[in-house]
Amino acid sequence: MRKLKNSELDRLSIEGFKEAKKTPIIIVLDNIRSLNNIGSIFRTSDAFLIEKIYLCGITATPPHKDIHKTALGSTDTVDWEYTENTIDLVKKLKADNIQICAIEQTENATMLNDFEIESNTKYALVFGNEVKGIDQNVVSTSDMIIEIPQFGTKHSLNISVSCGVVVWDIFSKLKND
């Protein structure tokens, strides 16, 4: 087997990305402190044609060299918006009939592998601060809590890894729907 060259990957141009039909997923970042995590989430969002990213609270916004270092230009393709207050955004999205899914560890959470998508539904996936997680008010306002099953000794995954795992799982389920 031969590794493919970038020129052989048949990727979209920026204009092509902007015009492409998007996956009905919105990412909400609740007070993310690591600029590298933010950049990685932009790149994952580009890979799976995510509709939009909301950057909330202390979450930094492009342009920033540390976001750019991991985003590799995806801040130019993925639509994004900054909003100060995550709970106000979540309430607005709910009013627009978007299903709010907090990615968190809570009692009675639905394990990601058990999560079933609903046809013709747009999802907002909320990811929280690297230390404190998602604000409890946001968790309480969410329609559903999704937890990534973990079997080792650690209690969490890096947020950019969590985002990649969840987005891939839901993207796959949407494509098979």
RAQUI-V367870 format. One record per residue. N is the residue number from 0. RES is the residue in three letters. PHI is phi in radians with two decimals (999 if undefined). PSI is psi in whole degrees, 0 to 359 (999 if undefined). OMEGA is omega as a letter, one per 30 degrees, with the letter a starting at -180 (* if undefined). Layout:
((N;RES;PHI;PSI;OMEGA) (N;RES;PHI;PSI;OMEGA))
This chain:
((0;MET;999;146;a) (1;ARG;-2.05;133;l) (2;LYS;-1.11;142;l) (3;LEU;-1.42;146;l) (4;LYS;-1.42;156;l) (5;ASN;-0.95;323;a) (6;SER;-1.16;342;a) (7;GLU;-1.62;356;a) (8;LEU;-1.42;349;l) (9;ASP;0.95;51;l) (10;ARG;-1.47;158;l) (11;LEU;-1.22;151;l) (12;SER;-1.38;171;l) (13;ILE;-1.03;316;l) (14;GLU;-1.12;319;l) (15;GLY;-1.10;321;l) (16;PHE;-1.10;313;a) (17;LYS;-1.05;326;a) (18;GLU;-1.52;344;a) (19;ALA;-1.20;149;l) (20;LYS;-1.14;128;a) (21;LYS;-1.59;154;l) (22;THR;-1.24;136;a) (23;PRO;-1.32;59;l) (24;ILE;-2.28;135;l) (25;ILE;-2.04;140;l) (26;ILE;-1.84;132;l) (27;VAL;-2.05;120;l) (28;LEU;-1.82;113;a) (29;ASP;-1.68;96;l) (30;ASN;1.05;53;l) (31;ILE;-1.44;129;a) (32;ARG;-1.65;334;a) (33;SER;-1.54;120;l) (34;LEU;-1.16;329;l) (35;ASN;-1.15;321;l) (36;ASN;-1.09;317;l) (37;ILE;-1.04;313;l) (38;GLY;-1.07;319;l) (39;SER;-1.11;323;l) (40;ILE;-1.21;323;l) (41;PHE;-1.03;316;a) (42;ARG;-1.15;318;l) (43;THR;-1.08;318;a) (44;SER;-1.11;323;l) (45;ASP;-1.11;315;a) (46;ALA;-1.03;327;a) (47;PHE;-1.95;20;l) (48;LEU;0.90;45;l) (49;ILE;-1.14;141;a) (50;GLU;-1.13;315;a) (51;LYS;-2.88;153;l) (52;ILE;-2.07;133;l) (53;TYR;-1.84;127;l) (54;LEU;-1.81;117;a) (55;CYS;-2.09;149;l) (56;GLY;1.12;235;a) (57;ILE;-1.39;357;a) (58;THR;-1.06;124;a) (59;ALA;-1.23;159;a) (60;THR;-2.10;153;l) (61;PRO;-1.17;159;f) (62;PRO;-1.44;139;l) (63;HIS;-2.68;135;a) (64;LYS;-1.05;325;a) (65;ASP;-1.32;330;l) (66;ILE;-1.22;314;a) (67;HIS;-1.03;325;a) (68;LYS;-1.01;322;l) (69;THR;-1.76;336;a) (70;ALA;-1.29;331;l) (71;LEU;0.87;45;l) (72;GLY;1.63;352;a) (73;SER;-1.24;348;l) (74;THR;-1.22;344;l) (75;ASP;-1.53;343;a) (76;THR;-1.81;314;a) (77;VAL;-1.40;129;l) (78;ASP;-1.18;136;l) (79;TRP;-2.53;161;l) (80;GLU;-2.64;143;l) (81;TYR;-1.68;139;l) (82;THR;-2.45;139;a) (83;GLU;-1.17;315;a) (84;ASN;-1.95;115;a) (85;THR;-1.13;318;a) (86;ILE;-1.13;321;l) (87;ASP;-1.11;319;l) (88;LEU;-1.10;313;a) (89;VAL;-1.04;318;l) (90;LYS;-1.11;320;l) (91;LYS;-1.13;314;l) (92;LEU;-1.09;319;l) (93;LYS;-1.07;319;l) (94;ALA;-1.11;335;l) (95;ASP;-1.57;15;l) (96;ASN;1.08;34;l) (97;ILE;-1.68;131;a) (98;GLN;-1.31;120;a) (99;ILE;-1.63;119;a) (100;CYS;-2.09;108;l) (101;ALA;-1.44;132;l) (102;ILE;-1.69;100;a) (103;GLU;-2.77;166;l) (104;GLN;-1.78;112;a) (105;THR;-2.45;168;l) (106;GLU;-1.17;143;l) (107;ASN;1.11;23;l) (108;ALA;-1.20;152;l) (109;THR;-1.56;127;l) (110;MET;-1.20;141;a) (111;LEU;-0.93;318;a) (112;ASN;-1.18;341;l) (113;ASP;-1.68;351;a) (114;PHE;-1.20;127;l) (115;GLU;-1.97;129;l) (116;ILE;-1.34;156;l) (117;GLU;-1.90;136;l) (118;SER;-1.05;148;l) (119;ASN;0.97;37;l) (120;THR;-2.10;137;l) (121;LYS;-1.76;137;a) (122;TYR;-1.99;138;l) (123;ALA;-1.91;118;a) (124;LEU;-1.74;119;a) (125;VAL;-1.75;126;l) (126;PHE;-2.06;139;a) (127;GLY;-1.89;177;a) (128;ASN;-0.90;143;a) (129;GLU;-1.05;334;a) (130;VAL;-1.84;312;a) (131;LYS;-1.65;348;a) (132;GLY;1.31;202;a) (133;ILE;-1.42;139;l) (134;ASP;-0.95;136;a) (135;GLN;-1.00;323;l) (136;ASN;-1.09;323;l) (137;VAL;-1.22;317;l) (138;VAL;-1.00;313;a) (139;SER;-1.13;332;a) (140;THR;-1.52;344;a) (141;SER;-1.17;153;l) (142;ASP;-1.33;331;a) (143;MET;-2.72;149;l) (144;ILE;-1.97;128;l) (145;ILE;-2.00;132;l) (146;GLU;-2.05;138;l) (147;ILE;-1.48;119;l) (148;PRO;-1.06;137;l) (149;GLN;-2.36;144;a) (150;PHE;-2.19;0;a) (151;GLY;-1.66;206;a) (152;THR;-1.60;341;a) (153;LYS;-1.46;157;a) (154;HIS;-1.70;353;a) (155;SER;-2.76;168;l) (156;LEU;-1.91;158;l) (157;ASN;-1.01;143;a) (158;ILE;-1.04;322;a) (159;SER;-1.21;328;l) (160;VAL;-1.20;314;l) (161;SER;-0.98;315;l) (162;CYS;-1.07;314;l) (163;GLY;-1.06;317;a) (164;VAL;-1.10;311;a) (165;VAL;-1.19;314;a) (166;VAL;-1.08;316;l) (167;TRP;-1.06;315;a) (168;ASP;-1.07;311;a) (169;ILE;-1.21;320;l) (170;PHE;-0.98;313;l) (171;SER;-1.07;317;l) (172;LYS;-1.16;322;l) (173;LEU;-1.14;319;a) (174;LYS;-1.22;334;l) (175;ASN;-1.63;358;a) (176;ASP;-1.31;999;*))
